[in-house]
């Protein structure tokens, strides 16, 4: 959805990368590593191409809020996020398979959540398919109703792909 805004041709491919954090891995290091691994995982399928890899997690006091995958985990995450400031970390990698060079950057975006009741959370999760979203949260959908304040330079980073930074990276490679 976000890449369509740039009006450039692209293909979406699932990289099949295990997103489990490594032992003692810091959240920022993890999203940068995963963005690179995702790009590398599909690189052989696309020689002479630019490959975009991205990863995102939410963080509260060094607690990683990844994809909850199941309803119970989503409830726990959203209860933890209630009334809190959550920093979302977004790793972005642009890999050029023509010369095997890459640009890797970290973007951040802060979200201050409203005080959430269990009923609010359950109602949200019944209406919003957020089990595959970092922090059980989708700002581009009903998740905006859980928010008190957004702080960051590029709201598309919060959606999962920081387009402002990506455009700069693409221009550095060959222009768009």
C-alpha positions as CSV (number, residue, x, y, z in Angstrom):
1,X,0.0,0.0,0.0
2,X,2.7,2.5,0.9
3,X,5.0,1.7,-2.0
4,X,2.2,2.3,-4.4
5,X,2.3,6.0,-3.4
6,X,5.8,6.2,-5.1
7,X,4.4,5.1,-8.5
8,X,7.4,2.8,-9.1
9,X,7.2,-0.9,-10.2
10,X,7.7,-3.4,-7.4
11,X,6.9,-6.9,-6.3
12,X,6.1,-8.0,-2.7
13,X,7.8,-11.2,-1.6
14,X,7.6,-12.8,1.8
15,X,11.2,-13.4,3.0
16,X,10.4,-16.2,5.5
17,X,12.8,-14.8,8.1
18,X,12.6,-15.9,11.7
19,X,12.0,-12.8,13.7
20,X,13.0,-14.1,17.1
21,X,15.4,-11.8,19.0
22,X,18.9,-13.2,19.5
23,X,20.1,-13.6,23.1
24,X,20.8,-10.2,24.7
25,X,20.0,-8.4,21.5
26,X,18.9,-4.8,21.9
27,X,15.6,-3.8,20.1
28,X,17.3,-1.3,17.7
29,X,20.0,-3.9,16.7
30,X,17.3,-6.5,16.2
31,X,15.2,-4.4,13.7
32,X,18.3,-3.4,11.8
33,X,19.4,-7.0,11.6
34,X,16.0,-8.3,10.6
35,X,15.6,-5.6,7.9
36,X,18.9,-6.7,6.4
37,X,18.1,-10.4,6.7
38,X,14.8,-9.9,5.0
39,X,16.4,-8.1,2.1
40,X,19.2,-10.7,1.8
41,X,16.6,-13.6,1.9
42,X,15.1,-12.6,-1.4
43,X,18.2,-11.1,-3.1
44,X,19.0,-14.2,-5.2
45,X,15.5,-14.1,-6.8
46,X,16.1,-10.5,-8.0
47,X,19.5,-10.0,-9.5
48,X,20.2,-6.5,-10.7
49,X,17.5,-5.0,-8.4
50,X,16.9,-2.8,-5.4
51,X,15.5,-4.9,-2.5
52,X,13.7,-3.2,0.4
53,X,13.7,-5.0,3.8
54,X,12.0,-3.6,6.8
55,X,11.1,-4.6,10.4
56,X,9.4,-2.9,13.3
57,X,8.8,-3.3,17.0
58,X,7.4,-1.3,19.8
59,X,9.4,-0.8,22.9
60,X,8.4,0.2,26.5
61,X,11.4,0.4,28.9
62,X,13.4,-2.3,27.0
63,X,10.4,-4.6,26.7
64,X,9.9,-5.5,23.0
65,X,6.4,-5.4,21.7
66,X,6.5,-7.5,18.5
67,X,3.6,-9.2,16.6
68,X,1.3,-10.8,19.2
69,X,0.1,-13.5,16.9
70,X,-2.6,-14.6,19.3
71,X,-5.5,-12.7,21.0
72,X,-4.2,-13.2,24.5
73,X,-0.8,-11.7,23.7
74,X,-2.5,-8.7,22.1
75,X,-4.6,-8.1,25.2
76,X,-1.4,-8.2,27.4
77,X,0.5,-5.9,25.0
78,X,-2.3,-3.3,24.9
79,X,-2.8,-3.4,28.6
80,X,0.9,-2.7,29.0
81,X,0.7,0.2,26.5
82,X,-2.2,1.8,28.3
83,X,-1.4,5.4,29.3
84,X,2.2,4.9,28.2
85,X,4.6,6.3,25.6
86,X,5.7,3.6,23.3
87,X,8.7,4.1,20.9
88,X,8.4,2.2,17.7
89,X,11.7,1.3,16.1
90,X,11.7,0.7,12.3
91,X,14.7,-0.9,10.6
92,X,15.0,-0.2,6.9
93,X,17.4,-1.8,4.4
94,X,17.8,-1.0,0.7
95,X,20.0,-3.6,-0.9
96,X,21.3,-3.2,-4.4
97,X,21.8,-6.7,-5.8
98,X,23.7,-5.3,-8.8
99,X,26.7,-4.3,-6.7
100,X,25.8,-6.0,-3.4
101,X,25.8,-2.7,-1.5
102,X,23.2,-1.7,1.1
103,X,22.0,1.2,3.1
104,X,20.6,0.4,6.5
105,X,18.9,3.0,8.8
106,X,16.9,3.1,12.0
107,X,13.8,5.3,12.2
108,X,11.8,6.0,15.4
109,X,8.2,7.1,16.1
110,X,6.7,7.7,19.5
111,X,3.0,7.0,20.3
112,X,1.4,8.1,23.6
113,X,-1.6,5.8,24.3
114,X,-4.8,6.7,26.0
115,X,-5.6,5.0,29.2
116,X,-7.2,1.8,27.9
117,X,-9.8,-0.3,29.7
118,X,-10.0,-4.1,29.0
119,X,-13.4,-3.5,27.4
120,X,-11.9,-0.9,25.0
121,X,-9.1,-3.3,24.1
122,X,-11.4,-6.2,23.5
123,X,-13.7,-4.0,21.3
124,X,-10.7,-2.8,19.3
125,X,-9.4,-6.3,18.7
126,X,-12.8,-7.6,17.6
127,X,-12.9,-4.9,14.9
128,X,-9.2,-4.6,13.9
129,X,-7.0,-7.5,12.6
130,X,-3.9,-6.4,14.5
131,X,-2.4,-9.8,15.5
132,X,0.3,-9.5,12.9
133,X,1.2,-5.9,13.8
134,X,4.0,-4.7,16.1
135,X,2.4,-3.9,19.5
136,X,-1.1,-5.1,18.4
137,X,-1.6,-1.6,16.9
138,X,-2.5,-0.2,13.5
139,X,-2.4,3.6,13.3
140,X,-3.8,3.5,9.8
141,X,-7.0,1.9,11.0
142,X,-9.1,1.8,14.2
143,X,-5.9,1.9,16.3
144,X,-5.9,5.6,16.0
145,X,-8.7,5.6,18.5
146,X,-6.3,4.3,21.1
147,X,-3.9,7.2,20.7
148,X,-3.5,10.4,22.6
149,X,-0.5,11.8,20.8
150,X,1.8,10.9,17.8
151,X,5.4,12.2,17.7
152,X,7.8,11.6,14.8
153,X,9.1,12.9,11.5
154,X,7.3,10.5,9.1
155,X,4.0,8.8,10.0
156,X,4.6,6.2,7.3
157,X,7.4,4.9,9.5
158,X,4.7,4.0,12.1
159,X,2.7,2.2,9.4
160,X,5.9,0.1,8.8
161,X,7.8,1.7,5.9
162,X,9.4,5.1,6.3
163,X,8.8,6.6,2.8
164,X,10.6,9.9,3.4
165,X,13.8,8.1,4.2
166,X,13.2,5.4,1.5
167,X,12.8,8.1,-1.2
168,X,16.2,9.5,-0.2
169,X,17.8,6.1,-0.2
170,X,16.3,5.3,-3.7
171,X,17.5,8.6,-5.0
172,X,21.0,7.9,-3.7
173,X,20.9,4.6,-5.8
174,X,19.5,5.7,-9.1
175,X,16.7,8.2,-8.7
176,X,13.0,7.7,-8.8
